[in-house]
Amino acid sequence: MFSKFKITEFFCMADNFCKEFVLQQGKYMIEDKRARHRTKNTETYGENENGH
């Protein structure tokens, strides 16, 4: 059985890996020139749900 310390250490290592991965991934991503900006919808979820 694993101790709480080992489990916490594992998740900290995974978190550090993910943070570094995102930084490195950003360096190698290519920009999509075709992407268009979406317009924001002025209605919120609550307004739709309540019928207002």
C-alpha positions as CSV (number, residue, x, y, z in Angstrom):
1,M,0.0,0.0,0.0
2,F,1.2,3.5,-0.8
3,S,1.7,6.1,1.9
4,K,0.0,9.5,1.6
5,F,3.4,11.1,1.1
6,K,4.1,8.9,-1.9
7,I,0.7,9.6,-3.5
8,T,1.1,13.4,-2.9
9,E,4.6,13.2,-4.3
10,F,3.3,11.4,-7.4
11,F,0.6,14.1,-8.0
12,C,3.1,16.9,-7.5
13,M,5.4,15.3,-10.1
14,A,2.5,14.9,-12.5
15,D,1.5,18.5,-12.0
16,N,5.1,19.8,-12.6
17,F,5.3,17.7,-15.8
18,C,2.0,19.1,-17.1
19,K,3.1,22.7,-16.4
20,E,6.4,22.2,-18.2
21,F,4.6,20.3,-21.1
22,V,2.2,23.2,-21.7
23,L,5.2,25.7,-21.8
24,Q,7.1,23.5,-24.2
25,Q,4.0,22.8,-26.3
26,G,3.4,26.5,-26.8
27,K,6.8,26.9,-28.4
28,Y,6.0,24.4,-31.1
29,M,2.4,25.1,-31.9
30,I,1.5,26.6,-35.2
31,E,-1.0,29.4,-35.5
32,D,-4.3,28.7,-37.3
33,K,-4.7,31.7,-39.6
34,R,-8.2,30.6,-40.6
35,A,-9.6,30.8,-37.0
36,R,-12.3,33.4,-36.6
37,H,-13.3,35.0,-33.3
38,R,-16.7,34.1,-32.1
39,T,-19.1,36.8,-31.0
40,K,-20.2,36.6,-27.4
41,N,-23.8,35.7,-26.6
42,T,-25.4,38.4,-24.4
43,E,-27.7,35.9,-22.7
44,T,-26.5,33.9,-19.8
45,Y,-27.4,30.4,-18.8
46,G,-29.7,31.6,-16.0
47,E,-31.7,33.8,-18.4
48,N,-32.2,31.0,-20.8
49,E,-33.2,28.5,-18.1
50,N,-35.8,30.9,-16.6
51,G,-37.2,32.0,-19.9
52,H,-36.2,35.7,-19.5
